[in-house]
Amino acid sequence: MPDSFFCLGASHFCKSAELGFLKVNYLLKLVITSDFITQSKPLGGRTPQTPRWGRGAVTEPLH
């Protein structure tokens, strides 16, 4: 992304926007990782249909 082009006149805004983007990126990674762990846990020895993790039975195919 050409950040420097956009941020020439507003370095303060650029810094805060960059921080916000990093935070969102980090949160997204966290959610995706925990979601992946939650979905793969029932596959470890148990049948995927067992509603153990608060999501009900696994009816959608895993991506």
CHARMM-style PDB file with segment names, atoms N, HN, CA, C and O in Angstrom:
ATOM      1  N   MET     1       0.838  -1.200   0.000  1.00  0.00      PROA
ATOM      2  CA  MET     1       0.000   0.000   0.000  1.00  0.00      PROA
ATOM      3  C   MET     1       0.875   1.254   0.000  1.00  0.00      PROA
ATOM      4  O   MET     1       1.834   1.335   0.768  1.00  0.00      PROA
ATOM      5  N   PRO     2       0.558   2.226  -0.847  1.00  0.00      PROA
ATOM      6  CA  PRO     2       1.366   3.459  -0.892  1.00  0.00      PROA
ATOM      7  C   PRO     2       0.993   4.397   0.240  1.00  0.00      PROA
ATOM      8  O   PRO     2       0.405   5.452   0.000  1.00  0.00      PROA
ATOM      9  N   ASP     3       1.328   4.029   1.479  1.00  0.00      PROA
ATOM     10  HN  ASP     3       1.805   3.172   1.675  1.00  0.00      PROA
ATOM     11  CA  ASP     3       0.973   4.837   2.640  1.00  0.00      PROA
ATOM     12  C   ASP     3       1.655   6.195   2.616  1.00  0.00      PROA
ATOM     13  O   ASP     3       1.031   7.209   2.927  1.00  0.00      PROA
ATOM     14  N   SER     4       2.941   6.224   2.247  1.00  0.00      PROA
ATOM     15  HN  SER     4       3.449   5.401   1.994  1.00  0.00      PROA
ATOM     16  CA  SER     4       3.702   7.467   2.304  1.00  0.00      PROA
ATOM     17  C   SER     4       3.096   8.522   1.377  1.00  0.00      PROA
ATOM     18  O   SER     4       3.153   9.713   1.684  1.00  0.00      PROA
ATOM     19  N   PHE     5       2.527   8.110   0.270  1.00  0.00      PROA
ATOM     20  HN  PHE     5       2.481   7.143   0.021  1.00  0.00      PROA
ATOM     21  CA  PHE     5       1.893   9.041  -0.661  1.00  0.00      PROA
ATOM     22  C   PHE     5       0.711   9.738   0.002  1.00  0.00      PROA
ATOM     23  O   PHE     5       0.518  10.941  -0.174  1.00  0.00      PROA
ATOM     24  N   PHE     6      -0.074   8.994   0.757  1.00  0.00      PROA
ATOM     25  HN  PHE     6       0.082   8.017   0.900  1.00  0.00      PROA
ATOM     26  CA  PHE     6      -1.269   9.539   1.401  1.00  0.00      PROA
ATOM     27  C   PHE     6      -0.908  10.375   2.626  1.00  0.00      PROA
ATOM     28  O   PHE     6      -1.648  11.292   2.982  1.00  0.00      PROA
ATOM     29  N   CYS     7       0.211  10.073   3.272  1.00  0.00      PROA
ATOM     30  HN  CYS     7       0.811   9.328   2.983  1.00  0.00      PROA
ATOM     31  CA  CYS     7       0.516  10.633   4.584  1.00  0.00      PROA
ATOM     32  C   CYS     7       1.474  11.811   4.542  1.00  0.00      PROA
ATOM     33  O   CYS     7       1.998  12.200   5.586  1.00  0.00      PROA
ATOM     34  N   LEU     8       1.724  12.392   3.378  1.00  0.00      PROA
ATOM     35  HN  LEU     8       1.299  12.076   2.530  1.00  0.00      PROA
ATOM     36  CA  LEU     8       2.728  13.457   3.301  1.00  0.00      PROA
ATOM     37  C   LEU     8       2.366  14.644   4.183  1.00  0.00      PROA
ATOM     38  O   LEU     8       3.237  15.192   4.860  1.00  0.00      PROA
ATOM     39  N   GLY     9       1.095  15.054   4.190  1.00  0.00      PROA
ATOM     40  HN  GLY     9       0.388  14.609   3.641  1.00  0.00      PROA
ATOM     41  CA  GLY     9       0.734  16.261   4.924  1.00  0.00      PROA
ATOM     42  C   GLY     9       0.131  16.002   6.291  1.00  0.00      PROA
ATOM     43  O   GLY     9      -0.089  16.950   7.045  1.00  0.00      PROA
ATOM     44  N   ALA    10      -0.141  14.764   6.636  1.00  0.00      PROA
ATOM     45  HN  ALA    10       0.037  13.993   6.023  1.00  0.00      PROA
ATOM     46  CA  ALA    10      -0.831  14.478   7.897  1.00  0.00      PROA
ATOM     47  C   ALA    10      -0.156  13.317   8.600  1.00  0.00      PROA
ATOM     48  O   ALA    10      -0.713  12.224   8.705  1.00  0.00      PROA
ATOM     49  N   SER    11       1.051  13.571   9.079  1.00  0.00      PROA
ATOM     50  HN  SER    11       1.503  14.459   8.994  1.00  0.00      PROA
ATOM     51  CA  SER    11       1.827  12.470   9.659  1.00  0.00      PROA
ATOM     52  C   SER    11       1.189  11.950  10.941  1.00  0.00      PROA
ATOM     53  O   SER    11       1.248  10.752  11.220  1.00  0.00      PROA
ATOM     54  N   HSD    12       0.573  12.849  11.733  1.00  0.00      PROA
ATOM     55  HN  HSD    12       0.525  13.822  11.507  1.00  0.00      PROA
ATOM     56  CA  HSD    12      -0.047  12.397  12.984  1.00  0.00      PROA
ATOM     57  C   HSD    12      -1.213  11.456  12.688  1.00  0.00      PROA
ATOM     58  O   HSD    12      -1.344  10.387  13.284  1.00  0.00      PROA
ATOM     59  N   PHE    13      -2.057  11.890  11.747  1.00  0.00      PROA
ATOM     60  HN  PHE    13      -1.950  12.758  11.264  1.00  0.00      PROA
ATOM     61  CA  PHE    13      -3.184  11.037  11.366  1.00  0.00      PROA
ATOM     62  C   PHE    13      -2.692   9.716  10.802  1.00  0.00      PROA
ATOM     63  O   PHE    13      -3.265   8.659  11.066  1.00  0.00      PROA
ATOM     64  N   CYS    14      -1.625   9.792  10.026  1.00  0.00      PROA
ATOM     65  HN  CYS    14      -1.159  10.650   9.812  1.00  0.00      PROA
ATOM     66  CA  CYS    14      -1.078   8.585   9.419  1.00  0.00      PROA
ATOM     67  C   CYS    14      -0.633   7.608  10.496  1.00  0.00      PROA
ATOM     68  O   CYS    14      -0.904   6.411  10.397  1.00  0.00      PROA
ATOM     69  N   LYS    15       0.046   8.105  11.523  1.00  0.00      PROA
ATOM     70  HN  LYS    15       0.266   9.077  11.604  1.00  0.00      PROA
ATOM     71  CA  LYS    15       0.524   7.218  12.581  1.00  0.00      PROA
ATOM     72  C   LYS    15      -0.643   6.543  13.288  1.00  0.00      PROA
ATOM     73  O   LYS    15      -0.612   5.336  13.524  1.00  0.00      PROA
ATOM     74  N   SER    16      -1.685   7.325  13.631  1.00  0.00      PROA
ATOM     75  HN  SER    16      -1.710   8.306  13.439  1.00  0.00      PROA
ATOM     76  CA  SER    16      -2.810   6.738  14.348  1.00  0.00      PROA
ATOM     77  C   SER    16      -3.566   5.753  13.454  1.00  0.00      PROA
ATOM     78  O   SER    16      -4.036   4.716  13.923  1.00  0.00      PROA
ATOM     79  N   ALA    17      -3.679   6.083  12.169  1.00  0.00      PROA
ATOM     80  HN  ALA    17      -3.297   6.925  11.789  1.00  0.00      PROA
ATOM     81  CA  ALA    17      -4.359   5.170  11.254  1.00  0.00      PROA
ATOM     82  C   ALA    17      -3.573   3.873  11.125  1.00  0.00      PROA
ATOM     83  O   ALA    17      -4.151   2.788  11.062  1.00  0.00      PROA
ATOM     84  N   GLU    18      -2.253   3.998  11.088  1.00  0.00      PROA
ATOM     85  HN  GLU    18      -1.784   4.879  11.140  1.00  0.00      PROA
ATOM     86  CA  GLU    18      -1.406   2.817  10.979  1.00  0.00      PROA
ATOM     87  C   GLU    18      -1.568   1.939  12.216  1.00  0.00      PROA
ATOM     88  O   GLU    18      -1.674   0.717  12.111  1.00  0.00      PROA
ATOM     89  N   LEU    19      -1.588   2.572  13.385  1.00  0.00      PROA
ATOM     90  HN  LEU    19      -1.502   3.565  13.471  1.00  0.00      PROA
ATOM     91  CA  LEU    19      -1.782   1.830  14.633  1.00  0.00      PROA
ATOM     92  C   LEU    19      -3.134   1.132  14.623  1.00  0.00      PROA
ATOM     93  O   LEU    19      -3.240  -0.036  14.998  1.00  0.00      PROA
ATOM     94  N   GLY    20      -4.166   1.851  14.193  1.00  0.00      PROA
ATOM     95  HN  GLY    20      -4.080   2.800  13.888  1.00  0.00      PROA
ATOM     96  CA  GLY    20      -5.494   1.252  14.138  1.00  0.00      PROA
ATOM     97  C   GLY    20      -5.515   0.047  13.215  1.00  0.00      PROA
ATOM     98  O   GLY    20      -6.124  -0.977  13.526  1.00  0.00      PROA
ATOM     99  N   PHE    21      -4.846   0.177  12.080  1.00  0.00      PROA
ATOM    100  HN  PHE    21      -4.351   1.009  11.828  1.00  0.00      PROA
ATOM    101  CA  PHE    21      -4.804  -0.939  11.136  1.00  0.00      PROA
ATOM    102  C   PHE    21      -4.099  -2.138  11.751  1.00  0.00      PROA
ATOM    103  O   PHE    21      -4.546  -3.275  11.601  1.00  0.00      PROA
ATOM    104  N   LEU    22      -2.986  -1.875  12.451  1.00  0.00      PROA
ATOM    105  HN  LEU    22      -2.624  -0.951  12.572  1.00  0.00      PROA
ATOM    106  CA  LEU    22      -2.254  -2.971  13.087  1.00  0.00      PROA
ATOM    107  C   LEU    22      -3.123  -3.655  14.128  1.00  0.00      PROA
ATOM    108  O   LEU    22      -3.129  -4.882  14.232  1.00  0.00      PROA
ATOM    109  N   LYS    23      -3.863  -2.855  14.905  1.00  0.00      PROA
ATOM    110  HN  LYS    23      -3.859  -1.859  14.820  1.00  0.00      PROA
ATOM    111  CA  LYS    23      -4.741  -3.431  15.931  1.00  0.00      PROA
ATOM    112  C   LYS    23      -5.803  -4.316  15.292  1.00  0.00      PROA
ATOM    113  O   LYS    23      -6.032  -5.445  15.727  1.00  0.00      PROA
ATOM    114  N   VAL    24      -6.448  -3.789  14.254  1.00  0.00      PROA
ATOM    115  HN  VAL    24      -6.263  -2.872  13.901  1.00  0.00      PROA
ATOM    116  CA  VAL    24      -7.493  -4.563  13.573  1.00  0.00      PROA
ATOM    117  C   VAL    24      -6.909  -5.838  12.991  1.00  0.00      PROA
ATOM    118  O   VAL    24      -7.510  -6.908  13.094  1.00  0.00      PROA
ATOM    119  N   ASN    25      -5.747  -5.723  12.387  1.00  0.00      PROA
ATOM    120  HN  ASN    25      -5.259  -4.854  12.304  1.00  0.00      PROA
ATOM    121  CA  ASN    25      -5.080  -6.875  11.802  1.00  0.00      PROA
ATOM    122  C   ASN    25      -4.804  -7.929  12.869  1.00  0.00      PROA
ATOM    123  O   ASN    25      -5.040  -9.119  12.660  1.00  0.00      PROA
ATOM    124  N   TYR    26      -4.299  -7.470  14.021  1.00  0.00      PROA
ATOM    125  HN  TYR    26      -4.107  -6.503  14.191  1.00  0.00      PROA
ATOM    126  CA  TYR    26      -3.982  -8.378  15.129  1.00  0.00      PROA
ATOM    127  C   TYR    26      -5.247  -9.062  15.631  1.00  0.00      PROA
ATOM    128  O   TYR    26      -5.258 -10.272  15.859  1.00  0.00      PROA
ATOM    129  N   LEU    27      -6.319  -8.275  15.804  1.00  0.00      PROA
ATOM    130  HN  LEU    27      -6.310  -7.292  15.619  1.00  0.00      PROA
ATOM    131  CA  LEU    27      -7.574  -8.845  16.290  1.00  0.00      PROA
ATOM    132  C   LEU    27      -8.129  -9.864  15.304  1.00  0.00      PROA
ATOM    133  O   LEU    27      -8.618 -10.922  15.700  1.00  0.00      PROA
ATOM    134  N   LEU    28      -8.049  -9.535  14.014  1.00  0.00      PROA
ATOM    135  HN  LEU    28      -7.651  -8.676  13.692  1.00  0.00      PROA
ATOM    136  CA  LEU    28      -8.528 -10.475  13.005  1.00  0.00      PROA
ATOM    137  C   LEU    28      -7.770 -11.792  13.082  1.00  0.00      PROA
ATOM    138  O   LEU    28      -8.371 -12.865  13.043  1.00  0.00      PROA
ATOM    139  N   LYS    29      -6.441 -11.705  13.192  1.00  0.00      PROA
ATOM    140  HN  LYS    29      -5.952 -10.833  13.224  1.00  0.00      PROA
ATOM    141  CA  LYS    29      -5.638 -12.919  13.292  1.00  0.00      PROA
ATOM    142  C   LYS    29      -6.029 -13.719  14.523  1.00  0.00      PROA
ATOM    143  O   LYS    29      -6.126 -14.945  14.477  1.00  0.00      PROA
ATOM    144  N   LEU    30      -6.255 -13.007  15.631  1.00  0.00      PROA
ATOM    145  HN  LEU    30      -6.177 -12.011  15.668  1.00  0.00      PROA
ATOM    146  CA  LEU    30      -6.623 -13.658  16.884  1.00  0.00      PROA
ATOM    147  C   LEU    30      -7.951 -14.396  16.721  1.00  0.00      PROA
ATOM    148  O   LEU    30      -8.073 -15.559  17.105  1.00  0.00      PROA
ATOM    149  N   VAL    31      -8.941 -13.713  16.148  1.00  0.00      PROA
ATOM    150  HN  VAL    31      -8.842 -12.768  15.837  1.00  0.00      PROA
ATOM    151  CA  VAL    31     -10.269 -14.319  15.974  1.00  0.00      PROA
ATOM    152  C   VAL    31     -10.191 -15.513  15.039  1.00  0.00      PROA
ATOM    153  O   VAL    31     -10.766 -16.564  15.323  1.00  0.00      PROA
ATOM    154  N   ILE    32      -9.485 -15.359  13.924  1.00  0.00      PROA
ATOM    155  HN  ILE    32      -9.019 -14.505  13.693  1.00  0.00      PROA
ATOM    156  CA  ILE    32      -9.373 -16.455  12.960  1.00  0.00      PROA
ATOM    157  C   ILE    32      -8.680 -17.652  13.593  1.00  0.00      PROA
ATOM    158  O   ILE    32      -9.103 -18.793  13.403  1.00  0.00      PROA
ATOM    159  N   THR    33      -7.608 -17.390  14.349  1.00  0.00      PROA
ATOM    160  HN  THR    33      -7.265 -16.464  14.503  1.00  0.00      PROA
ATOM    161  CA  THR    33      -6.872 -18.482  14.986  1.00  0.00      PROA
ATOM    162  C   THR    33      -7.743 -19.202  15.998  1.00  0.00      PROA
ATOM    163  O   THR    33      -7.805 -20.431  16.000  1.00  0.00      PROA
ATOM    164  N   SER    34      -8.426 -18.439  16.871  1.00  0.00      PROA
ATOM    165  HN  SER    34      -8.375 -17.440  16.869  1.00  0.00      PROA
ATOM    166  CA  SER    34      -9.247 -19.081  17.895  1.00  0.00      PROA
ATOM    167  C   SER    34     -10.419 -19.811  17.248  1.00  0.00      PROA
ATOM    168  O   SER    34     -10.823 -20.875  17.718  1.00  0.00      PROA
ATOM    169  N   ASP    35     -10.969 -19.246  16.172  1.00  0.00      PROA
ATOM    170  HN  ASP    35     -10.642 -18.382  15.790  1.00  0.00      PROA
ATOM    171  CA  ASP    35     -12.066 -19.889  15.463  1.00  0.00      PROA
ATOM    172  C   ASP    35     -11.595 -21.207  14.863  1.00  0.00      PROA
ATOM    173  O   ASP    35     -12.307 -22.209  14.922  1.00  0.00      PROA
ATOM    174  N   PHE    36     -10.404 -21.205  14.289  1.00  0.00      PROA
ATOM    175  HN  PHE    36      -9.826 -20.390  14.241  1.00  0.00      PROA
ATOM    176  CA  PHE    36      -9.848 -22.418  13.698  1.00  0.00      PROA
ATOM    177  C   PHE    36      -9.630 -23.477  14.774  1.00  0.00      PROA
ATOM    178  O   PHE    36      -9.941 -24.650  14.566  1.00  0.00      PROA
ATOM    179  N   ILE    37      -9.097 -23.065  15.922  1.00  0.00      PROA
ATOM    180  HN  ILE    37      -8.844 -22.112  16.091  1.00  0.00      PROA
ATOM    181  CA  ILE    37      -8.867 -24.006  17.023  1.00  0.00      PROA
ATOM    182  C   ILE    37     -10.204 -24.570  17.503  1.00  0.00      PROA
ATOM    183  O   ILE    37     -10.323 -25.772  17.739  1.00  0.00      PROA
ATOM    184  N   THR    38     -11.204 -23.707  17.646  1.00  0.00      PROA
ATOM    185  HN  THR    38     -11.107 -22.730  17.453  1.00  0.00      PROA
ATOM    186  CA  THR    38     -12.520 -24.150  18.111  1.00  0.00      PROA
ATOM    187  C   THR    38     -13.125 -25.153  17.141  1.00  0.00      PROA
ATOM    188  O   THR    38     -13.743 -26.131  17.562  1.00  0.00      PROA
ATOM    189  N   GLN    39     -12.950 -24.919  15.848  1.00  0.00      PROA
ATOM    190  HN  GLN    39     -12.448 -24.124  15.506  1.00  0.00      PROA
ATOM    191  CA  GLN    39     -13.547 -25.818  14.865  1.00  0.00      PROA
ATOM    192  C   GLN    39     -12.793 -27.136  14.770  1.00  0.00      PROA
ATOM    193  O   GLN    39     -13.391 -28.167  14.464  1.00  0.00      PROA
ATOM    194  N   SER    40     -11.488 -27.119  15.029  1.00  0.00      PROA
ATOM    195  HN  SER    40     -11.002 -26.281  15.278  1.00  0.00      PROA
ATOM    196  CA  SER    40     -10.717 -28.341  14.848  1.00  0.00      PROA
ATOM    197  C   SER    40     -10.690 -29.194  16.111  1.00  0.00      PROA
ATOM    198  O   SER    40     -10.353 -30.376  16.043  1.00  0.00      PROA
ATOM    199  N   LYS    41     -11.039 -28.621  17.267  1.00  0.00      PROA
ATOM    200  HN  LYS    41     -11.312 -27.661  17.323  1.00  0.00      PROA
ATOM    201  CA  LYS    41     -11.018 -29.383  18.515  1.00  0.00      PROA
ATOM    202  C   LYS    41     -11.958 -30.588  18.489  1.00  0.00      PROA
ATOM    203  O   LYS    41     -11.547 -31.687  18.862  1.00  0.00      PROA
ATOM    204  N   PRO    42     -13.221 -30.410  18.053  1.00  0.00      PROA
ATOM    205  CA  PRO    42     -14.120 -31.576  18.088  1.00  0.00      PROA
ATOM    206  C   PRO    42     -13.650 -32.723  17.200  1.00  0.00      PROA
ATOM    207  O   PRO    42     -14.112 -33.851  17.369  1.00  0.00      PROA
ATOM    208  N   LEU    43     -12.752 -32.465  16.268  1.00  0.00      PROA
ATOM    209  HN  LEU    43     -12.377 -31.549  16.131  1.00  0.00      PROA
ATOM    210  CA  LEU    43     -12.286 -33.521  15.377  1.00  0.00      PROA
ATOM    211  C   LEU    43     -11.247 -34.412  16.055  1.00  0.00      PROA
ATOM    212  O   LEU    43     -10.903 -35.469  15.527  1.00  0.00      PROA
ATOM    213  N   GLY    44     -10.750 -34.003  17.201  1.00  0.00      PROA
ATOM    214  HN  GLY    44     -11.029 -33.144  17.630  1.00  0.00      PROA
ATOM    215  CA  GLY    44      -9.717 -34.776  17.880  1.00  0.00      PROA
ATOM    216  C   GLY    44     -10.298 -35.926  18.680  1.00  0.00      PROA
ATOM    217  O   GLY    44     -10.400 -35.835  19.903  1.00  0.00      PROA
ATOM    218  N   GLY    45     -10.680 -37.009  18.012  1.00  0.00      PROA
ATOM    219  HN  GLY    45     -10.597 -37.083  17.018  1.00  0.00      PROA
ATOM    220  CA  GLY    45     -11.158 -38.188  18.719  1.00  0.00      PROA
ATOM    221  C   GLY    45     -12.672 -38.247  18.824  1.00  0.00      PROA
ATOM    222  O   GLY    45     -13.237 -39.341  18.849  1.00  0.00      PROA
ATOM    223  N   ARG    46     -13.338 -37.119  18.885  1.00  0.00      PROA
ATOM    224  HN  ARG    46     -12.880 -36.230  18.864  1.00  0.00      PROA
ATOM    225  CA  ARG    46     -14.799 -37.127  18.995  1.00  0.00      PROA
ATOM    226  C   ARG    46     -15.427 -36.964  17.614  1.00  0.00      PROA
ATOM    227  O   ARG    46     -14.761 -36.581  16.652  1.00  0.00      PROA
ATOM    228  N   THR    47     -16.715 -37.260  17.537  1.00  0.00      PROA
ATOM    229  HN  THR    47     -17.257 -37.570  18.318  1.00  0.00      PROA
ATOM    230  CA  THR    47     -17.417 -37.024  16.273  1.00  0.00      PROA
ATOM    231  C   THR    47     -17.718 -35.533  16.159  1.00  0.00      PROA
ATOM    232  O   THR    47     -18.058 -34.899  17.158  1.00  0.00      PROA
ATOM    233  N   PRO    48     -17.601 -34.965  14.972  1.00  0.00      PROA
ATOM    234  CA  PRO    48     -17.826 -33.525  14.803  1.00  0.00      PROA
ATOM    235  C   PRO    48     -19.245 -33.097  15.161  1.00  0.00      PROA
ATOM    236  O   PRO    48     -19.486 -31.910  15.382  1.00  0.00      PROA
ATOM    237  N   GLN    49     -20.190 -34.033  15.225  1.00  0.00      PROA
ATOM    238  HN  GLN    49     -19.994 -34.997  15.045  1.00  0.00      PROA
ATOM    239  CA  GLN    49     -21.570 -33.664  15.509  1.00  0.00      PROA
ATOM    240  C   GLN    49     -21.809 -33.372  16.987  1.00  0.00      PROA
ATOM    241  O   GLN    49     -22.862 -32.845  17.345  1.00  0.00      PROA
ATOM    242  N   THR    50     -20.846 -33.705  17.853  1.00  0.00      PROA
ATOM    243  HN  THR    50     -19.991 -34.133  17.562  1.00  0.00      PROA
ATOM    244  CA  THR    50     -21.054 -33.498  19.278  1.00  0.00      PROA
ATOM    245  C   THR    50     -21.060 -32.005  19.604  1.00  0.00      PROA
ATOM    246  O   THR    50     -20.045 -31.336  19.412  1.00  0.00      PROA
ATOM    247  N   PRO    51     -22.184 -31.469  20.095  1.00  0.00      PROA
ATOM    248  CA  PRO    51     -22.246 -30.028  20.406  1.00  0.00      PROA
ATOM    249  C   PRO    51     -21.571 -29.714  21.733  1.00  0.00      PROA
ATOM    250  O   PRO    51     -22.243 -29.559  22.752  1.00  0.00      PROA
ATOM    251  N   ARG    52     -20.237 -29.619  21.722  1.00  0.00      PROA
ATOM    252  HN  ARG    52     -19.691 -29.745  20.894  1.00  0.00      PROA
ATOM    253  CA  ARG    52     -19.497 -29.460  22.965  1.00  0.00      PROA
ATOM    254  C   ARG    52     -18.992 -28.043  23.186  1.00  0.00      PROA
ATOM    255  O   ARG    52     -18.749 -27.651  24.327  1.00  0.00      PROA
ATOM    256  N   TRP    53     -18.828 -27.270  22.126  1.00  0.00      PROA
ATOM    257  HN  TRP    53     -19.025 -27.589  21.198  1.00  0.00      PROA
ATOM    258  CA  TRP    53     -18.102 -26.007  22.268  1.00  0.00      PROA
ATOM    259  C   TRP    53     -19.016 -24.787  22.129  1.00  0.00      PROA
ATOM    260  O   TRP    53     -18.551 -23.703  21.778  1.00  0.00      PROA
ATOM    261  N   GLY    54     -20.300 -24.957  22.399  1.00  0.00      PROA
ATOM    262  HN  GLY    54     -20.678 -25.838  22.684  1.00  0.00      PROA
ATOM    263  CA  GLY    54     -21.191 -23.805  22.416  1.00  0.00      PROA
ATOM    264  C   GLY    54     -21.642 -23.345  21.044  1.00  0.00      PROA
ATOM    265  O   GLY    54     -22.305 -22.315  20.926  1.00  0.00      PROA
ATOM    266  N   ARG    55     -21.296 -24.084  20.013  1.00  0.00      PROA
ATOM    267  HN  ARG    55     -20.757 -24.920  20.109  1.00  0.00      PROA
ATOM    268  CA  ARG    55     -21.696 -23.681  18.668  1.00  0.00      PROA
ATOM    269  C   ARG    55     -22.783 -24.601  18.116  1.00  0.00      PROA
ATOM    270  O   ARG    55     -23.240 -24.403  16.990  1.00  0.00      PROA
ATOM    271  N   GLY    56     -23.197 -25.588  18.878  1.00  0.00      PROA
ATOM    272  HN  GLY    56     -22.826 -25.749  19.793  1.00  0.00      PROA
ATOM    273  CA  GLY    56     -24.143 -26.554  18.348  1.00  0.00      PROA
ATOM    274  C   GLY    56     -23.416 -27.556  17.476  1.00  0.00      PROA
ATOM    275  O   GLY    56     -22.188 -27.561  17.404  1.00  0.00      PROA
ATOM    276  N   ALA    57     -24.184 -28.400  16.818  1.00  0.00      PROA
ATOM    277  HN  ALA    57     -25.183 -28.396  16.877  1.00  0.00      PROA
ATOM    278  CA  ALA    57     -23.570 -29.403  15.945  1.00  0.00      PROA
ATOM    279  C   ALA    57     -22.893 -28.715  14.765  1.00  0.00      PROA
ATOM    280  O   ALA    57     -23.341 -27.668  14.298  1.00  0.00      PROA
ATOM    281  N   VAL    58     -21.825 -29.310  14.303  1.00  0.00      PROA
ATOM    282  HN  VAL    58     -21.461 -30.161  14.683  1.00  0.00      PROA
ATOM    283  CA  VAL    58     -21.113 -28.742  13.155  1.00  0.00      PROA
ATOM    284  C   VAL    58     -21.846 -29.160  11.891  1.00  0.00      PROA
ATOM    285  O   VAL    58     -21.730 -30.298  11.437  1.00  0.00      PROA
ATOM    286  N   THR    59     -22.605 -28.221  11.326  1.00  0.00      PROA
ATOM    287  HN  THR    59     -22.700 -27.296  11.695  1.00  0.00      PROA
ATOM    288  CA  THR    59     -23.385 -28.555  10.134  1.00  0.00      PROA
ATOM    289  C   THR    59     -22.738 -28.012   8.876  1.00  0.00      PROA
ATOM    290  O   THR    59     -22.989 -28.514   7.780  1.00  0.00      PROA
ATOM    291  N   GLU    60     -21.903 -26.984   9.023  1.00  0.00      PROA
ATOM    292  HN  GLU    60     -21.699 -26.576   9.913  1.00  0.00      PROA
ATOM    293  CA  GLU    60     -21.274 -26.414   7.836  1.00  0.00      PROA
ATOM    294  C   GLU    60     -19.944 -27.100   7.581  1.00  0.00      PROA
ATOM    295  O   GLU    60     -19.258 -27.482   8.529  1.00  0.00      PROA
ATOM    296  N   PRO    61     -19.564 -27.264   6.320  1.00  0.00      PROA
ATOM    297  CA  PRO    61     -18.278 -27.907   6.016  1.00  0.00      PROA
ATOM    298  C   PRO    61     -17.117 -27.020   6.435  1.00  0.00      PROA
ATOM    299  O   PRO    61     -17.189 -25.796   6.326  1.00  0.00      PROA
ATOM    300  N   LEU    62     -16.052 -27.640   6.914  1.00  0.00      PROA
ATOM    301  HN  LEU    62     -15.993 -28.634   7.003  1.00  0.00      PROA
ATOM    302  CA  LEU    62     -14.869 -26.880   7.301  1.00  0.00      PROA
ATOM    303  C   LEU    62     -14.157 -26.386   6.055  1.00  0.00      PROA
ATOM    304  O   LEU    62     -14.048 -27.113   5.068  1.00  0.00      PROA
ATOM    305  N   HSD    63     -13.673 -25.150   6.098  1.00  0.00      PROA
ATOM    306  HN  HSD    63     -13.761 -24.559   6.900  1.00  0.00      PROA
ATOM    307  CA  HSD    63     -13.017 -24.559   4.923  1.00  0.00      PROA
ATOM    308  C   HSD    63     -11.589 -25.007   4.862  1.00  0.00      PROA
ATOM    309  OT1 HSD    63     -10.860 -24.623   3.947  1.00  0.00      PROA
TER     310      HSD     63
END
